[in-house]
Amino acid sequence: MKKLLDLISDTMMAAFEKAGYEGELGKVSVSNRPDLCEYQCNGAMAGAKRYKCAPIEIANKVAEALKDSDVFESVEAVMPGFLNLKLNPAFLVNYMAEMSVSDKFGIEPKAPESIVVDYGGPNVAKPLHVGHLRSGVIGESVKRICAYMGNKVIGDIHLGDWGLQMGLVINEIKNREPELVYFKEDYDGEYPSEAPFTVGDLEEIYPFASKKSKEDAEYKAAAMEATFKLQNGERGYRALWHHIMNVSIADMRRNYDNLNVHFDLWNGESSVQDIIPSMVQDMKDKNIAYLSDGAWVIDVKEETDTKEMPPCIVIKSDGASLYNTTDLATIKDRADKYDVSKIIYLTDKRQDLYFEQVFRAARKAGLVSKDVDLVHISFGTVNGADGHAFKTRDGGVPRLENLISEINEMTYKRIQESRQLPEEEARSIAKIVALAAIKYGDLSNQASKDYIFDMEKFTSFEGDTGPYILYTIVRIKSILNKVSAEGFDVENAKFAGCYSAPEKDLMMKLAGFNAMMVNAYEEIAPHKICSYIFDLANTFNRFYHDTHIVAEEDAVKKGNWIALLKLTRDVLETCIDVLGFSAPEKM
């Protein structure tokens, strides 16, 4: 079904043509003066010069052409030539009825695309911290938005699993336990199935090794040698690397599951190492890559650039590949395997220039066709109350699982303060509400902007917060359960009319779902969904306080209101699912 604004514009365009003017003048917009009207059309102002007459003359003729319209309740031509419009409630009720029974509330399907969303991007052997929050939360929502719009979407975590950090960990394990079988050159048996370390061990080993490598050149050289052996197939090092991967990924899965963030692929830099040599050789053969100070680079500068654009290094002077090389190979791999039409990357905004270089290099090298969109969504940092990057009390970077645990506990206390529930039930509800607090707190901000992580604000049941949205949904569920328990046929409730201004406001807000969701998808902007559901929740609560739904004795009117509640609930739950969280049955 068409978007409401498109239907209104179609009617207005037909009226302009009926009055003897060009239809294109009839484009309608939401009124910037809601105290005067709901929609407005300024086409008469634009047509005055074209038709050499006063704009009010055009506006009056168009208003006359609309006097029998079933779309508008009123059409008023006002000086100097504006058309102020109010919708016919009956037209709006019919739109609600159609929307409630349509797939995806009437969003018109488009040709599906194949999209890869690259988000997460953690390094193995290191704990997830607050810096991984935004990539996971925004990326999961972007993936869900794209899927909701009918696309085939693949989410890839893109692990950092092949660089120097692997050599640092393996070298430190060797220093601590040199007798392990993985370091015996003459060993040809099976390696143990159990890892000789825990995730806790890895979380201590990596920072220790990283710090020492910066202070001890000999130690760093040994780590680089370990990296070389791993990447060149040293059997014991590969076996140890598999242990590191398995232990790290198991811990990552647990943490990401707690955020309701899920990946279709758990690939990393290592997964494309085999295609790098032939890819680089092809770049050399086609003179796309050239030698510069011993390194192989691709010139990506364009004539229209207004700032410096350094070349993209493909192979360093020592013969080693870089992140650039891996990312180019990953683009090629995705294009070859998944016939992608779009690849979306989620990283912090400090990598804007880097991705511009890589995307240009990929296109110049022919790794993707011109029809494939390469999109980088850059996000700001998570800050503390002081406006600086979020830190723990001792100045460290907070671990993600600790942050989630702290929010869970704060939410649990708020729930128990408002109503005493059994411990297990309160904990279960708190976990659902806390996730909404975290995700909505992040997603309600435009991705490119920094934001302050305010636990007190995020967990509040009032204001522009996730818990407030959930509370509104739970309120609707409670009303529906109550009227159902009293014997009212909730499932067969029908739209039958519009009986008040708050009711009409709610219908109009619901009617805006399609346009909002399409816009959020086209601009890859989850914050627009947050803004919409906050407005929708506010509009519903005004309607709720103005309307005695449960006590209403008129069955037709009550059925209309129940149908409206069901549609509001369904739209809200669809939106929060797309954002990556859900609502409990009660709070």
Secondary structure as a PSIPRED ss2 file (coil, helix, strand):
# PSIPRED VFORMAT (PSIPRED V4.0)

   1 M C   1.000  0.000  0.000
   2 K C   1.000  0.000  0.000
   3 K C   1.000  0.000  0.000
   4 L H   0.000  1.000  0.000
   5 L H   0.000  1.000  0.000
   6 D H   0.000  1.000  0.000
   7 L H   0.000  1.000  0.000
   8 I H   0.000  1.000  0.000
   9 S H   0.000  1.000  0.000
  10 D H   0.000  1.000  0.000
  11 T H   0.000  1.000  0.000
  12 M H   0.000  1.000  0.000
  13 M H   0.000  1.000  0.000
  14 A H   0.000  1.000  0.000
  15 A H   0.000  1.000  0.000
  16 F H   0.000  1.000  0.000
  17 E H   0.000  1.000  0.000
  18 K H   0.000  1.000  0.000
  19 A C   1.000  0.000  0.000
  20 G C   1.000  0.000  0.000
  21 Y C   1.000  0.000  0.000
  22 E C   1.000  0.000  0.000
  23 G H   0.000  1.000  0.000
  24 E H   0.000  1.000  0.000
  25 L H   0.000  1.000  0.000
  26 G H   0.000  1.000  0.000
  27 K C   1.000  0.000  0.000
  28 V E   0.000  0.000  1.000
  29 S E   0.000  0.000  1.000
  30 V E   0.000  0.000  1.000
  31 S C   1.000  0.000  0.000
  32 N C   1.000  0.000  0.000
  33 R C   1.000  0.000  0.000
  34 P C   1.000  0.000  0.000
  35 D C   1.000  0.000  0.000
  36 L C   1.000  0.000  0.000
  37 C C   1.000  0.000  0.000
  38 E C   1.000  0.000  0.000
  39 Y E   0.000  0.000  1.000
  40 Q E   0.000  0.000  1.000
  41 C E   0.000  0.000  1.000
  42 N C   1.000  0.000  0.000
  43 G H   0.000  1.000  0.000
  44 A H   0.000  1.000  0.000
  45 M H   0.000  1.000  0.000
  46 A H   0.000  1.000  0.000
  47 G H   0.000  1.000  0.000
  48 A H   0.000  1.000  0.000
  49 K H   0.000  1.000  0.000
  50 R H   0.000  1.000  0.000
  51 Y H   0.000  1.000  0.000
  52 K C   1.000  0.000  0.000
  53 C C   1.000  0.000  0.000
  54 A C   1.000  0.000  0.000
  55 P H   0.000  1.000  0.000
  56 I H   0.000  1.000  0.000
  57 E H   0.000  1.000  0.000
  58 I H   0.000  1.000  0.000
  59 A H   0.000  1.000  0.000
  60 N H   0.000  1.000  0.000
  61 K H   0.000  1.000  0.000
  62 V H   0.000  1.000  0.000
  63 A H   0.000  1.000  0.000
  64 E H   0.000  1.000  0.000
  65 A H   0.000  1.000  0.000
  66 L C   1.000  0.000  0.000
  67 K C   1.000  0.000  0.000
  68 D C   1.000  0.000  0.000
  69 S C   1.000  0.000  0.000
  70 D C   1.000  0.000  0.000
  71 V C   1.000  0.000  0.000
  72 F E   0.000  0.000  1.000
  73 E E   0.000  0.000  1.000
  74 S E   0.000  0.000  1.000
  75 V E   0.000  0.000  1.000
  76 E E   0.000  0.000  1.000
  77 A E   0.000  0.000  1.000
  78 V E   0.000  0.000  1.000
  79 M C   1.000  0.000  0.000
  80 P C   1.000  0.000  0.000
  81 G C   1.000  0.000  0.000
  82 F E   0.000  0.000  1.000
  83 L E   0.000  0.000  1.000
  84 N E   0.000  0.000  1.000
  85 L E   0.000  0.000  1.000
  86 K E   0.000  0.000  1.000
  87 L E   0.000  0.000  1.000
  88 N C   1.000  0.000  0.000
  89 P H   0.000  1.000  0.000
  90 A H   0.000  1.000  0.000
  91 F H   0.000  1.000  0.000
  92 L H   0.000  1.000  0.000
  93 V H   0.000  1.000  0.000
  94 N H   0.000  1.000  0.000
  95 Y H   0.000  1.000  0.000
  96 M H   0.000  1.000  0.000
  97 A H   0.000  1.000  0.000
  98 E H   0.000  1.000  0.000
  99 M H   0.000  1.000  0.000
 100 S H   0.000  1.000  0.000
 101 V H   0.000  1.000  0.000
 102 S C   1.000  0.000  0.000
 103 D H   0.000  1.000  0.000
 104 K H   0.000  1.000  0.000
 105 F H   0.000  1.000  0.000
 106 G H   0.000  1.000  0.000
 107 I C   1.000  0.000  0.000
 108 E C   1.000  0.000  0.000
 109 P C   1.000  0.000  0.000
 110 K C   1.000  0.000  0.000
 111 A C   1.000  0.000  0.000
 112 P C   1.000  0.000  0.000
 113 E C   1.000  0.000  0.000
 114 S E   0.000  0.000  1.000
 115 I E   0.000  0.000  1.000
 116 V E   0.000  0.000  1.000
 117 V E   0.000  0.000  1.000
 118 D E   0.000  0.000  1.000
 119 Y C   1.000  0.000  0.000
 120 G C   1.000  0.000  0.000
 121 G C   1.000  0.000  0.000
 122 P C   1.000  0.000  0.000
 123 N E   0.000  0.000  1.000
 124 V C   1.000  0.000  0.000
 125 A C   1.000  0.000  0.000
 126 K C   1.000  0.000  0.000
 127 P C   1.000  0.000  0.000
 128 L C   1.000  0.000  0.000
 129 H E   0.000  0.000  1.000
 130 V H   0.000  1.000  0.000
 131 G H   0.000  1.000  0.000
 132 H H   0.000  1.000  0.000
 133 L H   0.000  1.000  0.000
 134 R H   0.000  1.000  0.000
 135 S H   0.000  1.000  0.000
 136 G H   0.000  1.000  0.000
 137 V H   0.000  1.000  0.000
 138 I H   0.000  1.000  0.000
 139 G H   0.000  1.000  0.000
 140 E H   0.000  1.000  0.000
 141 S H   0.000  1.000  0.000
 142 V H   0.000  1.000  0.000
 143 K H   0.000  1.000  0.000
 144 R H   0.000  1.000  0.000
 145 I H   0.000  1.000  0.000
 146 C H   0.000  1.000  0.000
 147 A H   0.000  1.000  0.000
 148 Y H   0.000  1.000  0.000
 149 M C   1.000  0.000  0.000
 150 G C   1.000  0.000  0.000
 151 N C   1.000  0.000  0.000
 152 K E   0.000  0.000  1.000
 153 V E   0.000  0.000  1.000
 154 I E   0.000  0.000  1.000
 155 G E   0.000  0.000  1.000
 156 D E   0.000  0.000  1.000
 157 I C   1.000  0.000  0.000
 158 H C   1.000  0.000  0.000
 159 L E   0.000  0.000  1.000
 160 G E   0.000  0.000  1.000
 161 D C   1.000  0.000  0.000
 162 W C   1.000  0.000  0.000
 163 G C   1.000  0.000  0.000
 164 L H   0.000  1.000  0.000
 165 Q H   0.000  1.000  0.000
 166 M H   0.000  1.000  0.000
 167 G H   0.000  1.000  0.000
 168 L H   0.000  1.000  0.000
 169 V H   0.000  1.000  0.000
 170 I H   0.000  1.000  0.000
 171 N H   0.000  1.000  0.000
 172 E H   0.000  1.000  0.000
 173 I H   0.000  1.000  0.000
 174 K H   0.000  1.000  0.000
 175 N H   0.000  1.000  0.000
 176 R H   0.000  1.000  0.000
 177 E C   1.000  0.000  0.000
 178 P C   1.000  0.000  0.000
 179 E C   1.000  0.000  0.000
 180 L C   1.000  0.000  0.000
 181 V H   0.000  1.000  0.000
 182 Y H   0.000  1.000  0.000
 183 F H   0.000  1.000  0.000
 184 K C   1.000  0.000  0.000
 185 E C   1.000  0.000  0.000
 186 D C   1.000  0.000  0.000
 187 Y C   1.000  0.000  0.000
 188 D C   1.000  0.000  0.000
 189 G C   1.000  0.000  0.000
 190 E C   1.000  0.000  0.000
 191 Y C   1.000  0.000  0.000
 192 P C   1.000  0.000  0.000
 193 S C   1.000  0.000  0.000
 194 E C   1.000  0.000  0.000
 195 A C   1.000  0.000  0.000
 196 P C   1.000  0.000  0.000
 197 F C   1.000  0.000  0.000
 198 T C   1.000  0.000  0.000
 199 V H   0.000  1.000  0.000
 200 G H   0.000  1.000  0.000
 201 D H   0.000  1.000  0.000
 202 L H   0.000  1.000  0.000
 203 E H   0.000  1.000  0.000
 204 E H   0.000  1.000  0.000
 205 I H   0.000  1.000  0.000
 206 Y H   0.000  1.000  0.000
 207 P H   0.000  1.000  0.000
 208 F H   0.000  1.000  0.000
 209 A H   0.000  1.000  0.000
 210 S H   0.000  1.000  0.000
 211 K H   0.000  1.000  0.000
 212 K H   0.000  1.000  0.000
 213 S H   0.000  1.000  0.000
 214 K H   0.000  1.000  0.000
 215 E H   0.000  1.000  0.000
 216 D C   1.000  0.000  0.000
 217 A H   0.000  1.000  0.000
 218 E H   0.000  1.000  0.000
 219 Y H   0.000  1.000  0.000
 220 K H   0.000  1.000  0.000
 221 A H   0.000  1.000  0.000
 222 A H   0.000  1.000  0.000
 223 A H   0.000  1.000  0.000
 224 M H   0.000  1.000  0.000
 225 E H   0.000  1.000  0.000
 226 A H   0.000  1.000  0.000
 227 T H   0.000  1.000  0.000
 228 F H   0.000  1.000  0.000
 229 K H   0.000  1.000  0.000
 230 L H   0.000  1.000  0.000
 231 Q H   0.000  1.000  0.000
 232 N C   1.000  0.000  0.000
 233 G C   1.000  0.000  0.000
 234 E C   1.000  0.000  0.000
 235 R H   0.000  1.000  0.000
 236 G H   0.000  1.000  0.000
 237 Y H   0.000  1.000  0.000
 238 R H   0.000  1.000  0.000
 239 A H   0.000  1.000  0.000
 240 L H   0.000  1.000  0.000
 241 W H   0.000  1.000  0.000
 242 H H   0.000  1.000  0.000
 243 H H   0.000  1.000  0.000
 244 I H   0.000  1.000  0.000
 245 M H   0.000  1.000  0.000
 246 N H   0.000  1.000  0.000
 247 V H   0.000  1.000  0.000
 248 S H   0.000  1.000  0.000
 249 I H   0.000  1.000  0.000
 250 A H   0.000  1.000  0.000
 251 D H   0.000  1.000  0.000
 252 M H   0.000  1.000  0.000
 253 R H   0.000  1.000  0.000
 254 R H   0.000  1.000  0.000
 255 N H   0.000  1.000  0.000
 256 Y H   0.000  1.000  0.000
 257 D H   0.000  1.000  0.000
 258 N H   0.000  1.000  0.000
 259 L C   1.000  0.000  0.000
 260 N C   1.000  0.000  0.000
 261 V C   1.000  0.000  0.000
 262 H C   1.000  0.000  0.000
 263 F C   1.000  0.000  0.000
 264 D C   1.000  0.000  0.000
 265 L E   0.000  0.000  1.000
 266 W C   1.000  0.000  0.000
 267 N C   1.000  0.000  0.000
 268 G E   0.000  0.000  1.000
 269 E H   0.000  1.000  0.000
 270 S H   0.000  1.000  0.000
 271 S H   0.000  1.000  0.000
 272 V H   0.000  1.000  0.000
 273 Q H   0.000  1.000  0.000
 274 D H   0.000  1.000  0.000
 275 I H   0.000  1.000  0.000
 276 I H   0.000  1.000  0.000
 277 P H   0.000  1.000  0.000
 278 S H   0.000  1.000  0.000
 279 M H   0.000  1.000  0.000
 280 V H   0.000  1.000  0.000
 281 Q H   0.000  1.000  0.000
 282 D H   0.000  1.000  0.000
 283 M H   0.000  1.000  0.000
 284 K H   0.000  1.000  0.000
 285 D H   0.000  1.000  0.000
 286 K C   1.000  0.000  0.000
 287 N C   1.000  0.000  0.000
 288 I C   1.000  0.000  0.000
 289 A E   0.000  0.000  1.000
 290 Y E   0.000  0.000  1.000
 291 L E   0.000  0.000  1.000
 292 S E   0.000  0.000  1.000
 293 D C   1.000  0.000  0.000
 294 G C   1.000  0.000  0.000
 295 A E   0.000  0.000  1.000
 296 W E   0.000  0.000  1.000
 297 V E   0.000  0.000  1.000
 298 I E   0.000  0.000  1.000
 299 D C   1.000  0.000  0.000
 300 V C   1.000  0.000  0.000
 301 K C   1.000  0.000  0.000
 302 E C   1.000  0.000  0.000
 303 E C   1.000  0.000  0.000
 304 T C   1.000  0.000  0.000
 305 D C   1.000  0.000  0.000
 306 T C   1.000  0.000  0.000
 307 K C   1.000  0.000  0.000
 308 E C   1.000  0.000  0.000
 309 M C   1.000  0.000  0.000
 310 P C   1.000  0.000  0.000
 311 P C   1.000  0.000  0.000
 312 C E   0.000  0.000  1.000
 313 I E   0.000  0.000  1.000
 314 V E   0.000  0.000  1.000
 315 I E   0.000  0.000  1.000
 316 K C   1.000  0.000  0.000
 317 S C   1.000  0.000  0.000
 318 D C   1.000  0.000  0.000
 319 G C   1.000  0.000  0.000
 320 A C   1.000  0.000  0.000
 321 S E   0.000  0.000  1.000
 322 L C   1.000  0.000  0.000
 323 Y H   0.000  1.000  0.000
 324 N H   0.000  1.000  0.000
 325 T H   0.000  1.000  0.000
 326 T H   0.000  1.000  0.000
 327 D H   0.000  1.000  0.000
 328 L H   0.000  1.000  0.000
 329 A H   0.000  1.000  0.000
 330 T H   0.000  1.000  0.000
 331 I H   0.000  1.000  0.000
 332 K H   0.000  1.000  0.000
 333 D H   0.000  1.000  0.000
 334 R H   0.000  1.000  0.000
 335 A H   0.000  1.000  0.000
 336 D H   0.000  1.000  0.000
 337 K H   0.000  1.000  0.000
 338 Y H   0.000  1.000  0.000
 339 D C   1.000  0.000  0.000
 340 V C   1.000  0.000  0.000
 341 S C   1.000  0.000  0.000
 342 K E   0.000  0.000  1.000
 343 I E   0.000  0.000  1.000
 344 I E   0.000  0.000  1.000
 345 Y E   0.000  0.000  1.000
 346 L E   0.000  0.000  1.000
 347 T E   0.000  0.000  1.000
 348 D E   0.000  0.000  1.000
 349 K H   0.000  1.000  0.000
 350 R H   0.000  1.000  0.000
 351 Q H   0.000  1.000  0.000
 352 D H   0.000  1.000  0.000
 353 L H   0.000  1.000  0.000
 354 Y H   0.000  1.000  0.000
 355 F H   0.000  1.000  0.000
 356 E H   0.000  1.000  0.000
 357 Q H   0.000  1.000  0.000
 358 V H   0.000  1.000  0.000
 359 F H   0.000  1.000  0.000
 360 R H   0.000  1.000  0.000
 361 A H   0.000  1.000  0.000
 362 A H   0.000  1.000  0.000
 363 R H   0.000  1.000  0.000
 364 K H   0.000  1.000  0.000
 365 A C   1.000  0.000  0.000
 366 G C   1.000  0.000  0.000
 367 L C   1.000  0.000  0.000
 368 V C   1.000  0.000  0.000
 369 S C   1.000  0.000  0.000
 370 K C   1.000  0.000  0.000
 371 D C   1.000  0.000  0.000
 372 V C   1.000  0.000  0.000
 373 D E   0.000  0.000  1.000
 374 L E   0.000  0.000  1.000
 375 V E   0.000  0.000  1.000
 376 H E   0.000  0.000  1.000
 377 I E   0.000  0.000  1.000
 378 S E   0.000  0.000  1.000
 379 F E   0.000  0.000  1.000
 380 G C   1.000  0.000  0.000
 381 T C   1.000  0.000  0.000
 382 V E   0.000  0.000  1.000
 383 N E   0.000  0.000  1.000
 384 G C   1.000  0.000  0.000
 385 A C   1.000  0.000  0.000
 386 D C   1.000  0.000  0.000
 387 G C   1.000  0.000  0.000
 388 H C   1.000  0.000  0.000
 389 A E   0.000  0.000  1.000
 390 F C   1.000  0.000  0.000
 391 K C   1.000  0.000  0.000
 392 T C   1.000  0.000  0.000
 393 R C   1.000  0.000  0.000
 394 D C   1.000  0.000  0.000
 395 G C   1.000  0.000  0.000
 396 G C   1.000  0.000  0.000
 397 V C   1.000  0.000  0.000
 398 P C   1.000  0.000  0.000
 399 R E   0.000  0.000  1.000
 400 L H   0.000  1.000  0.000
 401 E H   0.000  1.000  0.000
 402 N H   0.000  1.000  0.000
 403 L H   0.000  1.000  0.000
 404 I H   0.000  1.000  0.000
 405 S H   0.000  1.000  0.000
 406 E H   0.000  1.000  0.000
 407 I H   0.000  1.000  0.000
 408 N H   0.000  1.000  0.000
 409 E H   0.000  1.000  0.000
 410 M H   0.000  1.000  0.000
 411 T H   0.000  1.000  0.000
 412 Y H   0.000  1.000  0.000
 413 K H   0.000  1.000  0.000
 414 R H   0.000  1.000  0.000
 415 I H   0.000  1.000  0.000
 416 Q H   0.000  1.000  0.000
 417 E H   0.000  1.000  0.000
 418 S H   0.000  1.000  0.000
 419 R C   1.000  0.000  0.000
 420 Q C   1.000  0.000  0.000
 421 L C   1.000  0.000  0.000
 422 P C   1.000  0.000  0.000
 423 E H   0.000  1.000  0.000
 424 E H   0.000  1.000  0.000
 425 E H   0.000  1.000  0.000
 426 A H   0.000  1.000  0.000
 427 R H   0.000  1.000  0.000
 428 S H   0.000  1.000  0.000
 429 I H   0.000  1.000  0.000
 430 A H   0.000  1.000  0.000
 431 K H   0.000  1.000  0.000
 432 I H   0.000  1.000  0.000
 433 V H   0.000  1.000  0.000
 434 A H   0.000  1.000  0.000
 435 L H   0.000  1.000  0.000
 436 A H   0.000  1.000  0.000
 437 A H   0.000  1.000  0.000
 438 I H   0.000  1.000  0.000
 439 K H   0.000  1.000  0.000
 440 Y H   0.000  1.000  0.000
 441 G H   0.000  1.000  0.000
 442 D H   0.000  1.000  0.000
 443 L H   0.000  1.000  0.000
 444 S C   1.000  0.000  0.000
 445 N C   1.000  0.000  0.000
 446 Q C   1.000  0.000  0.000
 447 A C   1.000  0.000  0.000
 448 S C   1.000  0.000  0.000
 449 K C   1.000  0.000  0.000
 450 D C   1.000  0.000  0.000
 451 Y E   0.000  0.000  1.000
 452 I E   0.000  0.000  1.000
 453 F C   1.000  0.000  0.000
 454 D C   1.000  0.000  0.000
 455 M H   0.000  1.000  0.000
 456 E H   0.000  1.000  0.000
 457 K H   0.000  1.000  0.000
 458 F H   0.000  1.000  0.000
 459 T C   1.000  0.000  0.000
 460 S C   1.000  0.000  0.000
 461 F C   1.000  0.000  0.000
 462 E C   1.000  0.000  0.000
 463 G C   1.000  0.000  0.000
 464 D C   1.000  0.000  0.000
 465 T C   1.000  0.000  0.000
 466 G H   0.000  1.000  0.000
 467 P H   0.000  1.000  0.000
 468 Y H   0.000  1.000  0.000
 469 I H   0.000  1.000  0.000
 470 L H   0.000  1.000  0.000
 471 Y H   0.000  1.000  0.000
 472 T H   0.000  1.000  0.000
 473 I H   0.000  1.000  0.000
 474 V H   0.000  1.000  0.000
 475 R H   0.000  1.000  0.000
 476 I H   0.000  1.000  0.000
 477 K H   0.000  1.000  0.000
 478 S H   0.000  1.000  0.000
 479 I H   0.000  1.000  0.000
 480 L H   0.000  1.000  0.000
 481 N H   0.000  1.000  0.000
 482 K H   0.000  1.000  0.000
 483 V H   0.000  1.000  0.000
 484 S H   0.000  1.000  0.000
 485 A H   0.000  1.000  0.000
 486 E C   1.000  0.000  0.000
 487 G C   1.000  0.000  0.000
 488 F C   1.000  0.000  0.000
 489 D C   1.000  0.000  0.000
 490 V C   1.000  0.000  0.000
 491 E C   1.000  0.000  0.000
 492 N C   1.000  0.000  0.000
 493 A C   1.000  0.000  0.000
 494 K C   1.000  0.000  0.000
 495 F C   1.000  0.000  0.000
 496 A C   1.000  0.000  0.000
 497 G C   1.000  0.000  0.000
 498 C C   1.000  0.000  0.000
 499 Y C   1.000  0.000  0.000
 500 S C   1.000  0.000  0.000
 501 A H   0.000  1.000  0.000
 502 P H   0.000  1.000  0.000
 503 E H   0.000  1.000  0.000
 504 K H   0.000  1.000  0.000
 505 D H   0.000  1.000  0.000
 506 L H   0.000  1.000  0.000
 507 M H   0.000  1.000  0.000
 508 M H   0.000  1.000  0.000
 509 K H   0.000  1.000  0.000
 510 L H   0.000  1.000  0.000
 511 A H   0.000  1.000  0.000
 512 G C   1.000  0.000  0.000
 513 F H   0.000  1.000  0.000
 514 N H   0.000  1.000  0.000
 515 A H   0.000  1.000  0.000
 516 M H   0.000  1.000  0.000
 517 M H   0.000  1.000  0.000
 518 V H   0.000  1.000  0.000
 519 N H   0.000  1.000  0.000
 520 A H   0.000  1.000  0.000
 521 Y H   0.000  1.000  0.000
 522 E H   0.000  1.000  0.000
 523 E C   1.000  0.000  0.000
 524 I C   1.000  0.000  0.000
 525 A C   1.000  0.000  0.000
 526 P H   0.000  1.000  0.000
 527 H H   0.000  1.000  0.000
 528 K H   0.000  1.000  0.000
 529 I H   0.000  1.000  0.000
 530 C H   0.000  1.000  0.000
 531 S H   0.000  1.000  0.000
 532 Y H   0.000  1.000  0.000
 533 I H   0.000  1.000  0.000
 534 F H   0.000  1.000  0.000
 535 D H   0.000  1.000  0.000
 536 L H   0.000  1.000  0.000
 537 A H   0.000  1.000  0.000
 538 N H   0.000  1.000  0.000
 539 T H   0.000  1.000  0.000
 540 F H   0.000  1.000  0.000
 541 N H   0.000  1.000  0.000
 542 R H   0.000  1.000  0.000
 543 F H   0.000  1.000  0.000
 544 Y H   0.000  1.000  0.000
 545 H H   0.000  1.000  0.000
 546 D H   0.000  1.000  0.000
 547 T C   1.000  0.000  0.000
 548 H C   1.000  0.000  0.000
 549 I C   1.000  0.000  0.000
 550 V C   1.000  0.000  0.000
 551 A C   1.000  0.000  0.000
 552 E C   1.000  0.000  0.000
 553 E C   1.000  0.000  0.000
 554 D C   1.000  0.000  0.000
 555 A H   0.000  1.000  0.000
 556 V H   0.000  1.000  0.000
 557 K H   0.000  1.000  0.000
 558 K H   0.000  1.000  0.000
 559 G H   0.000  1.000  0.000
 560 N H   0.000  1.000  0.000
 561 W H   0.000  1.000  0.000
 562 I H   0.000  1.000  0.000
 563 A H   0.000  1.000  0.000
 564 L H   0.000  1.000  0.000
 565 L H   0.000  1.000  0.000
 566 K H   0.000  1.000  0.000
 567 L H   0.000  1.000  0.000
 568 T H   0.000  1.000  0.000
 569 R H   0.000  1.000  0.000
 570 D H   0.000  1.000  0.000
 571 V H   0.000  1.000  0.000
 572 L H   0.000  1.000  0.000
 573 E H   0.000  1.000  0.000
 574 T H   0.000  1.000  0.000
 575 C H   0.000  1.000  0.000
 576 I H   0.000  1.000  0.000
 577 D H   0.000  1.000  0.000
 578 V H   0.000  1.000  0.000
 579 L H   0.000  1.000  0.000
 580 G C   1.000  0.000  0.000
 581 F C   1.000  0.000  0.000
 582 S C   1.000  0.000  0.000
 583 A C   1.000  0.000  0.000
 584 P C   1.000  0.000  0.000
 585 E C   1.000  0.000  0.000
 586 K C   1.000  0.000  0.000
 587 M C   1.000  0.000  0.000
